[in-house]
Amino acid sequence: MSRPVLFERLLATRVTVISAPAGSGKTVLLRSWIGLEYLAGRVGWVPSEREKRDPQRFWLSVLRALRQTGSGAGLVQALSAAPDLNGWAIVERLLTDLAPLQGRLWLVIDDVHELGPEVLRQLELLVMRAPAELRFVLATRHGVQLGLHRLRLEEELTEVRATDLKFTLAEAEELLEMAGVQLPGPALAKLHERTEGWAAGLRLAALSLAGHPDPERFAAEFSGSERTVAEYLLAEVLDRQSEQVRRLLLRTSVLERVNGELAGLLTGDEGGERVLQDLEQANAFVVALDTARSWFRYHQMFAELLQLGLRRTAPGEIAGLHLAAAGWFAGHGYPVEAIRHAQAAQDWGLAVRLLADHWPALHLDGQTATVHELMAGFPAGMAAANAELAAVAAADELARGSLAAAERYLGLAGQASAPAPEERRGQLRLLLGVVRLLLARQRGDLPAVAEEAERLQALADTPDAAPPALGKELRALALISLGSAEYWAARFEDAEPHLARGAALAQQIGRPFLEVTGLAYQAATEFNRSLTRSAEHSWQAVKLAERHGWTDEPAAGPAYMMLGAVLAWQGRPGEAEPWVQRAERTVRAEADPAAALGVLHLRGVLELARGRDLHAVAAFQATERLARHLAVPHLLVTQARALLLHTLVRLGEITRAEHGLAELGEQDRDRGEIRIALAALQLAKNNPHAAVAALAPVLDGSASLFRRSWLAGAFLLEAIARDALGDRGAAERALERALDLAEPDSTLLWFLLQPAPGLLAHQAGHRTSHASLITEIDSVLAARNSASPPAGPPASPEPLSSTEIRVMRYLPTNLTGPEIARELSVSRNTVKTHMRKIYAKLGTHTRAEAVTRARALGLLAPSAASGMNPL
């Protein structure tokens, strides 16, 4: 195979050392490299086998290899074996022969680790004194003592290690194709993951796959216990170790990672760390996980071979090894690994206690996916029978958006056949309190959130009810949950102090995942007063999420939403789009319907800012449909209705706008946002008197507005109406007031929705304190007008077939492709084919994008598991 990146490295410096374990592809790489046309006749190859440990035999083979090259044939003199001929003399003779060397010449020595100490010292002498034109490529399974430090300092040494030799996914595919094997993408990726790019593993898999009746299944099940792989690893790695080392490897194979202390615990021997370090240094399929080389793991396929060996030689000891590991990990602050080992030992009581004790901390660290994996490790039906496990199951269902299932498990927690013993009841109350709070928060039920938050804070203040270390965490969770619920209920004055205290407390106690949520909702409460401060809080939340690898977590969604909102209202739709897309990917309606409605509303605002009015209509209509299924009224519903009316007016659909107004109740029609929309409608009907009348209660403050930014729109419409009535002075005053309100944060959206270039030009020519803002508005309007006109309504996708519709309804769920196939009683390939067609028809590339697009088009309802009816 051609591996050009590695080929270039072999040419880079005077000496190249390739150090990697057996089967990493060292020899194959060298043979492929030597076959390059550029190197024809310029490489001498010496396979250093065990029988060549004798210095004389080795160096005579070096002479023969060099004499077979173009330039070496005329310089290197032949020698014959003789009793008095030693390696040192041959090296000196070789240095003399090669002194006149002009062109580049490479000496490749394979399996350098097989050479004895004396030969290595002689080789070091040759490397250090050879002419610059003689290049060396040395391949070895592990580090050898050659004293090459000076070359490293002089940047004359290139080191190629096991990680460099790993086959990429594309290279693995090429290798399989060369063997006549073709695998579908997912099966190929799984095989590549299991082999970790190990060349021998891939090659052995290719040999076994050729002609196999079910290659996908073979690839999925391919492991270190497969016969050909096991034979290779036994012969090349395990059988070469001492009895003590083999015992350590076998007994610690139950661990995903191991250190010296753990190795000592499971073997009863000392010196485990040194053994592990030596194995890692020797490239014996042991990988260091930290720079201090204190934690290690085994290559997956090697670990599988070791586990097979342990099952064969000591099956009765496996459960005890897992229990010992569980105790060690629990005692050293590694709860997840402790729980997994307790499950592997089938000590379900210990596993439940560990999970119940550590679930609050895991949740507050954003490890909901980990909790879901741990729940899957318990026997089916156990959660319904154990009170503490039922409480954690409720939390797990809630994290996945299954609100109805969460409520069912909460009920089971009180009815479980195995109630919590007396000493565990405080922990159970704590679990149930946290889950009830989260459930109320996701339902947007403010009274219930307030009640559960008060209860939880009381628990936090009760020494016997919660561990002391968890008290502040519970208080921070309660404050942030209460503040976010108050925000969605438009109780901004109440939300702000709760969120500020909660976020500050989360930072103080080192709970960054909780802090991300607090900062995001602080940004939301600031949005009404200052877009600048809102953006600052959003950025803090985003940076914190990025630092901890939570960019795809739902907790980051509100921060993305607020950044997008700031940029959209500032008339910067191009900059807003990436943030809105991130919010759409991370916020799910079934898990957080209030935030999901906010994202839909933001999509509508963004499309308005772009001038794509029909797209905005689709988004606002979807917002309205989702709002019908929330537990309490959403603060954005009135704004979405008002903006939908604005959009219909912009589209010239006056009758539809009038019908929309007529369908509203009297209380809704008196809202400030609706009155602003009514004023826009009256202006479109050429009735400025009616527009002024509609705006009067907004301008005098008797018609309330959720957000102050809407007042700029009211004054702008007032200016347009007064100008139409010929009252130039009143128009100038109203426009100046609109500019006053827009100036601090450059809130330009209203000037894009209701363009008034003539009024702005007139204002700029008179006394105004907003000349620069008017210039900015003119620039944004000119840029939008010069852009190509929108293509029309959201492209109606090519109709989906009935089977594609059935598949699409499963996309918002957590089911995998194979699980969907089982649900529909079709093959996995059929499901994959339909998913590709769905993506193509919706113009998307991923499952998440397809769900978002389908919902925006009204083709898909929230998951039934959310407890909401279809839209």
N, C-alpha and C positions, 0 to 999 in steps of 0.2 A: 504494500500500500504506500501511496505517496503521502508523506506528512511534512509538507514544505516548511512549516514553522519550526519543527524540530530539526529538519535538515539544515536550516540556516544557523541554528545554534551550534551544530556540530562543526561548522566552518568558522565560528566566530573568533576563537582564541587559539593559542598554541597548544593548550591541553584541555580536553573535555573529559569529565568523569561522569559516567551514567551509573547512578546508584539506585537500585530498585529491587523489589523482591522477585522471587521466581515467577515466571509467566507474565511479567509486566510488558514484554515486547521489546526487550533490549536488543536481543539478537536479530529479531525480525526487522527492527528499525535500522540496525547497522547494515544488514544485507540489502535492504531497499535503498539506503543512502549510497552504499558502494556501487550500486547499479546505475547511478546517475552518469549520463554521458560525460559530463564535465570531469568526473573522477576516473575515467577509464585509464588503467595502467598506472594510477598514482596512489594506490592504496595497498598496503601489505596487511593481510589478515592473519591473526594468530589466535586460534581457539585454545585457551589455556585450560586443558583438562587435568584431572587429578594426577594422571600418570606423568604429567610434565612438571611435577613439583621439583624434580631433579634439575638443578641450575643448568648443567650442560645441555640436557635434552631440550629445555625450554629455549635457551639462547640460540641453539642451532636451528630451531623452528623459526625464530625471529629472523635469523639470517636468510633462511630459505624464502620466507614471505617477502622480505625486502628485495631479494634478488629477482623475484617474479614481477617487479614493477619496472617501468620504463627507465627511470633514472637510477634506481637501485641496482639494476642489472650491470651497469657499467662501473659502479663504484664499490659495491660490497663484494668482498672476496669470499669465495667458498671456503668452508672449514669442514673437517671430518672429525668425528668423535675420537678422543684419545684420552688415556688415563690422566695425563697431566694437564688437560685443558679444563680450566675452571671458568665459572661465570664472569668473574671480575676481569679476567684476561680477554674474554670474548667482548665484553662491553667496551674495554679500552680499544680493542682492535676495531670495533664498529664505529666508535667516535672518530678514529683516525680515517677510516674509509669514507665517512660521510662529511668530513670537514669541507670538501669542495662543493657540496650540494648547492645547486642553483635554484631549481624550481621547487614548488611545494610538493611535499611527499607526506602521506599520512601513514602512521603505524596504528592499527586497530588491534587491541588485545581484549579478548572476551573472557569473562569469568575470572577476573583478576583475583577474586577472593579465594580461588583454588591455589594460588601461588604460595610457596613457603616464605618464611621471614627473610631468608638470605636472598632469595630471588627478588623480593620486594625492595630490599636495600639496593640491589644492583640496578633495578628498574628506576629507582629514584635518582641514582647517579646518572643514568642515561638521560632522563628527562631534564635534569638540571644543566647538563653540559652539552646537550645536543645542539647542533646549529639551528638557527631560528626557522629555517625552512622545513625542518622536520616537525610535523605535528603529531600529537598523540590523542587517541580516543580510547579510553579505558572503561570497560563495562564490568560492573561488580554487583553482587547481591547485597552487599553491606559495605560500610566504610572500611577502608584499608589504610594502614599507616604508611603514607608516602611522603610526608613532609612537604606538602604543596602550599604551605601558608604564604611563602614569599610570592608565589605566582598569583595567589588570590589578591594580595595587596597590590600587585602590579597590574591587576585586571587582565591577567593572561590565563585565567582559569575559568572555564564554564562548567557549572554543575547542573546536571539534569537528574531530577529526582522522580520518585514514583508518581507524585501529583502531576508532573509534566507529561508523563507517559500515558496517563489515563486517556482512554479513547473518548472523544466527544460523542454526543448523540449522532451527529452526522457521520462521523467515522465508523461508529458501530453499525449504522445502517449500511455503509459502503462495504464493510467487512462481511456482513451477512449476505448482501447481494452477490459478492464475489463467490460465496459458497452456494449460491442458487437459492437463498432463503429470502423471502419478503414477508415482513410483519406489518400489520396495521400500526399506526402511530402510537396509540396507548400501550399496546403490547410491547412494542420496541422500547418505549420510554420505561416501562416497568422492568424489562430485562436489563436495560442500561443502568437503572437505579440499583437493582439487586447485585449486579456484578461490580458496581462502582467504577465502570470503565476499565476493569481489569482485562487485559488482552487475552490471557489464557482462558478466563471464564467465558468471554465472548466467543473465542474460537471453539471451545468445547461445546458451547451451546449451539453454534452454527453446525457443527458436525452432527449433533443429535437431532437438530431441527430438520435437516435435509430429509425430505420424504416422510416427515412425521404427519400422522393423520389429523392432529389437532394442534398446530403450531402455537396458536394463541394461548391455549391452556398450558402447554409445555413452558412457554415463556413466563407465564404468570407464576408457575410452580417451581421454576428452576431455582436450585439452591445448592448450598455447599454439601448437602447430603446426597446429591445426584451422583451416581456411581463414578462416572469419569472424573468429575471434579474432586470427589472424595479421594479417589486413588491418587490423583495428582498432588493434592495438598498433603496427604499422608506421606507420600514418598519424598516430596520436595521440602516439606516444612516440619510437620509434627514428628516424624520418625527421626529427624536429625537432632531433636532436643533430648536433654537428660530426663530421667524419670521424675525428678523433682519439678522441673519446668513443665513437663506434660501434665503432672497432677495439678499444678497451679492453673494452667490453661483450661483444663477440663472443669474444675470446680468453680472457677470464676466465669465460665461461659454463660451462667444464668444471669449475669449482669449486663446491662447496656453500656455501662462504663465502670471502670475499676480503678482504685488507687492502691497504694501499698498497704494501708491499714485494713481495707476491705479484703484484700488478698490474704493477709495474715489471719483475719477472722475466719475465712472460709477454708483455709488450708491448715491452720495451726502452726504454720512455719513463719519464721522471720525473714526479712530481706526481700519481701515481695516487690517493693518499689524498685530496687536495684535490678531484679529479674525483668520487670516490665520495661525498664529503661534500656536494658541490654537487648531485649527482643525488638524494641522499637528502633534502636540503633542498627540492629542487624536486618532491618526490613523484613521481619518475620510476621507480616500482616498484623502488626500492632501499631496503632496510630496514637500519637500524643495529642491530647485535646487542649492543652494549655502550654504557655511558654515556659512555665516552670517544670514541665514534664512530670507532673504529679498525678494527673488523670489520663487514662488511656481507654481506648475501645479497640475491639477486634474488627477486622474487615468482615462485612456481613457473611460472606460465603465461608470464611474461616470459622466464624462464630457458629454457624449452622453445623459445620463438621464437628466442632467441639461438643456442641449440644447433643448431637447424635452419639458421639462417643460416650458422653456422660450417661445418657439413657441406657446404653448397652452395658456399661461397666458398673454403674452404681445407681440404679433407678430408685432405690429406697431412700437415698440421701437427698434427692432433689428438693422435696418439700422443706426439709430442714434447712437447706442452703438458702432457699427463698425467705424463710422466716427469719433467719439470722440477718440476711440483707435488709429485710423490712425493718427490723429493730435498729440496725445501724443507721439507715437513712432517716428514720423517724427521729432518732436521737440527735442527728446532726443537721436538722433543718431542711430535709429534702422530702416533703410530704408526698409529692406525686409519685416518686420512685418507691417510697415506702408502701403506698397503697397498691401499686402494681405488683410488688413482690408478695404482699399479703394475699392478693387475689390469685397469684400464681401458685401460692401454697394452699389455696382454697380455705384459708382461715377467714371466713366471711365476716365473723364478728369483729375481728381486728380491722378488716378493711372498711367496714361501715363506720366504726368509731373514728378511724383516722380521717375518712372523708368528711364525716359530720363535723369533726373538730376544725378541719382546715378549709371547708368550703367557703366560709365568709371571706377569708383572706384570699383564696383563689379567685373568687368573684371580684373582689376589690382590686385585684391585679390584672383583670381582664382575661382570665384564663377560662372562659366559658367553653371553648372548644376542647380544652383538656378535660374539664369536668364531664363533658359529653362522652369522651373516650373512656373515662373511668367508669361511668355509669354502664356503658356497654360491656364492661368486664364482669358484671354481676349476673347471676343466673336469672333467667326470665321469670317474672312474677315475684321476685324477691322484694322489689320496691313497694309492691302493694301490701306486703306482709310485715314490713319493718317501718316503724314510725319515722325514725331519723332518715332512712334511705328514701322514704316517700317524700319527705320535705325537700331533700336534695333533688329528687326526680322532678318535683314541681318547679324548682328553680331552673333545672335543665330545660324543661319544656317551655318555660317562659323565655329563656334566652333564645330559643329557636322560633319564637313567635306563636307557640301553641297555647294561647291563653286559656282555652276551654280545658285542655289536658292539664294545665297547671292547676286550675281550680279543682279538677278531679283528684289529683294527687294530694292537694292540701286537705281535701276531705278524707282521703284514705289515711293521712298521717294521724288523724284523730281516731280512726277506727281500726288501726292496724292490729293484727293478731299478736304482734310482738311489740307491745308498747315500751317506751323507753323506761329503763329502771330508774329508781329514785335519783341516783347520783347523776343521771344523764338528762333529767327533765329540764334543767336550766338551759342546757345546750339546745334541746328541742325547741323550747320557747323562743330562743334567739333565732334559730333557723326559720321558724314559722313567721316571726316578726319581720325579718328581712324580706322573705319571699312575698308576704302580704303587701309590704310597702312597694316592692318592685311591681307587683301585679296592679296595684292601684295607680301607680305612676304610669304604667303603660296604657291603662284604660283612660288616663286623663281625668280620673275621678278625684278632684281636688279635696273634697271633704274627707274621703277615705285616706288620701295621702297624708293630710294633716293629722288625722287620728292615728295612723300607723307610725308616722314620724314622731309624734309625741310619745307613743308607747315605746318606740325603739330607743329614744333618748333616755327614757326612764330606765330601760334595761341597761343602757350604757352606764348609768349612774349607780346601778346596783351591783356591788362587788361580787355577790354570789351568782348573779345572773349571766355575767359575761366575763371572759378573761380580761384582766386589767389592760393588757396590751391591745385589746380590741375595742375598748370603750370609746376612744377618740375616733376610730374608724367608723364605728356605728353612728356617732354624732355627725361626722362629716357626710356620711351617706344620707342620713335623715335630712340634713339641711339642704343638700344639693337636690335631693328628690323633691322636697317641698318647694324649693325655689323654681325648679323647672316646671312643676305642675302649675304653680302660680303664674309663671310666665305665659303658658299656653291658655290660661284662663284670663289673661290680660290684667292681672293684678301686679303690675310692674313695681309699684312702690313697696309691696310686700316681698316680691321675689328678690329684689336687689340685695337687701342685707343678708338674706338667707344664703344666697349664692356666694356673696363675697366672703362670708364667714366660713362656709363650707369649703370653698376653693382654697382659702388661706390655711385652713386646718389640714386639708389633704396635702398641701405642700409641706406643712410643718412636720407631719408624721410620715412623709415619704410614700404617699399613695398616688403616684402620677396618673394612673388610669382614671381614678376618681377626679383628680384635678383637671384632666382634659374635659370631662363633662361639665364641671363647674365653670371653667373658663369659657367654654362654648356658650353656655346659657348666660353668663355675664355679658358676653358680646351681644347676645340677643336683647337683653334688657337695655344695653347702652345704645342700641340701634336707633331708638326713638329720639335720643338726645344728641348723639354725636357719632357720625359714621366713622370718624377717625379713631375714637376710643373703641368702637365696636371692632374695627379691623385689627387694632392692637391686641385685644383679647383673643380674637380668632387666630391671629398669627401665633400667639403664645401657645394656644391649644394645639395647633397644627405642628409646630416645631417639637412640642413635647411628644406628640404621637409619632412623629418621624424618628425621634431619638430612641424610642422604645419599640419601634417596629409595629406600630398599631395603625398604620395608614389605611388599612382595609377593614378596620374594626368599626362597627356601627357607632361607637362612642365618638369617633372623629367626624361623623356625618354632619352634626349640627354646626361644627366649626367651619367645614367646607361650605355649608349652606349660607352662613352669615358672611363669609368672605365674598361669595358669589353675589349675595344681596347687596352688599356695599358697592361693589363694582357695577352691578346692573343699574342701581339707582344713580350712580355717578355718570351714567351714559357711556360705560366702557364694556360693551357686551363681549367683545373679543377676548378681553382679559377675564371676564366672568365665566365664560363657557367651560374652561377646564375644571373650575371649582364646582360648578353646578353638576357636571358629569360625575365628579368624585362623590358628591352628595347623593346623586341618583344611584350610584353603585353600592354605597354603604348603608343607606337608610332603607329599611324594608317596612312596608305598610303593615305586615302581619306582626312584626316585632315592636314597632314604634309608630303607630298610626298618626299621632299628632305631628311628629317630626316629618313623616312621609308626606302629610298634607302640606306642610311648609315647603317641602322641596318641589312639589307639584306647582304650588303657587309661584315659587321663585322661577320655575321654568317658564310660566306664563309671562312674568315680568320681563325676563330676559328676551323672550321672543318679541315682546312689545318694543323693547329698546332697540332691537334689530330691525324693526319695521316688518316683521313676519306675523301679521295680524291673525291669519287663519291658524297658524301654529299656536298662537296665544289663546285663541278661542278653545282649541282642543284641550290645552293644559288647564284653563280655568274651569271648563266643564268637568274634567276629571277631578279637580279639586272639590267641586260641589258634590259630586257623587260620593267621594270618600267621606266627606264631612257628615253625610246622613247617617253614618254608621258609628260615629264616635259617641262615647258615653256622655260627654258634655259639649256645649257649643265651643267652637274653635275661634280664636281671636282673628284668624285670617279669612273667615268665611265672608264677612261683610266686605272686606277689601277685595276679595276675589270676585264677588258679585258686581261690585262697583267697576272694577277693571274690565270685567266681561262686557258690561254695558258700554264703557268707553270704547272698547275694541269694536263692538258691533256698530257704534256710531262712526268710527273711523272707516269701517268697511261699507258705510252707506246703508246698512241694514236697519233703517229707522223703525220699521214696523216690529221687527224682532226685539229691538231695544225697548220699545213701548210695551210690548207684551211681557217682557221680563220685569219691567217696573210694576206693571199691573198685578203680577203674581206675588209681589212682596206684600207683607203685612204693613199696617200703618206705622208700627214702631220701627220696622226696618227702613221704611221710606224716609223716616225722619232722621236716620243716622247721617252724620256729616259726609261720609264717603259716598253714600247714595245720592245725597243732594248735589255733590260735586259732579257726579255722573249725569244727573238730571240737567244740570246747567249745560254740560257739553251737548246733551241731546237737544235742548232748546236752542242753543246756538246753531246746531246743524239744521234746525227747522226755521232758522232765520227769525228767532223770537228772543232778542236780547233782553227785553223787559222781563220775560219769564225766567231767563237765566239769572238776572240780578236778584229776582225774588227768591229763587231757589238757593242762592249763595248767601243771602243775608244772615240766616241763623248760624251758618258756619263761620262767617267773618266776625260776628259779634260774640261767638263762643257759646251760644245756647244749644247748638247742635254739636254733639261731642265727636271727636276724632280719636281713634286709637293711636295714630302716629302723627307727630307734629309735621313730618315731611309733606303730608297731604295738604297742609295749609298753603304751601307755596303754589300748589295746583289750583286751589280755590282763588287766590289772589290773581293768578295768571288768567283764569277764565273771567274773573271780574274785569280785568284790564281789557280783555278782548270784547266783552259785552259793552263796557262803557265807551270804548272806541267806536263800536258799531252804532251807539246811540248819539255819537258826536260830542261826548263829554270828554274832551282831550285831557283836561286837568285831572279828572278822576281816574282816567285810564293810566296817566303817568304815575299817579300816586300808588295805584294798585300794582302796577308793574314793578315799581321801585320796592314795594313791600315784598313781592314775590322774589325779587333778586336778593333782598335782605335775608330772606329765609334760606335761599339756596346757596348763598355765598360761603358760609363757614365750612361746609363739607363738599362743595361743588356738586350739589344734588341737581343734576341736569335732566332727570327723566321727564319731568313735566313739560320741559321746553321741547322735548322730542315728541311727546304725545300730542301737544297742542302748539305746533310751531306758529310763531307770530313774528316772522322776520321783519315785517314793516314796522311793527311797534318797537322791536328791539333796536332797529336802525335809528328810529326817531329818538328813542331814549338815549342812545349813545351820542347823538348830536346835541343833546341838552345836558344840563347839569345832572350827573349821576356819579355815585361812588362805586359803580360796578362795571366800569368800562372793560376791565380785563375779563370779567366773567362773561360779558356779552360777546366779546371776541371769541372766548372759548366755546360758547354755545353756537355761534355762527360757524366755527370750524367743525364742530361735531355734526351739525346739520348738513354742511357742505359735503363732508366725507360720506355721510349716509346717503345723500342724494346722488352722489357720483357713483356709488356702488351699483352693481347690476340689480335690477328689480327682482323681488322675491319670486320664486318659481311657482307660487300659488299655495294651495293648501298642503298640509302634510301629505306626502305622497301616499296614496292609498296602496297598501301592499298588494301584491298579487294574491288572489284569494287562496286561503289555506284549504287543503283537502280535509275531509272529516277525520282521517287518521292523524294528520298533522295537528289538528285542533286538539285531539285527545292527548297527544304527546305534549303539546304546549301547556296544557293545564297542569302538568306535573312539574314544569320548569321552576315555579316559585318554591317548590318543596325541597326538602333536604335529601330526597332520594337520588341515588347515583343512576347513571345510565343503565347498568345491568338490573338494578332494582326496578326502574321504570319498565324495562323489558319484561320482567316477571309479572308486574302488575297488569300489563297489557297482553300478556301471553304471546309475545313476539320475540324474535331474536334480538341480541344486542346490536348486531349490524343494522337491523331494520330501524331501531331507535336512533342510531347514529346518523343514518341516512336522512331520516325525517328531521332531525335536529339541524343538520346542515342546510336542508331546504328551508326550514323555518328562519334560520339566520339570514339566508340569502334573500328571502322574500321581505323580511323586516329591515333589511339593510344594516344588520348588526354583525358582530364578530364573536361575542361571548354570550354565555347563558344569562348573566346578569343584565347585559345590554338588551337582550331579547325580551326579558321580563319587563324592564323599564319601558321599552318602546311599545310593547303590547298594551301595557296599562295606559300609557299616554294616548294611545289610539282607541282606548275603550274595548280592546279585544280580550282583556284578561282582568279578572277580579282579584281582590286580595285572597290569600289562602283561606280555605274554609277553617283551618286550624286556628285562625286568629279570633274566631268567635263572631266575625262580621258576615253578613249575608253578601252574596255576589252583588257587584255594582250594577 
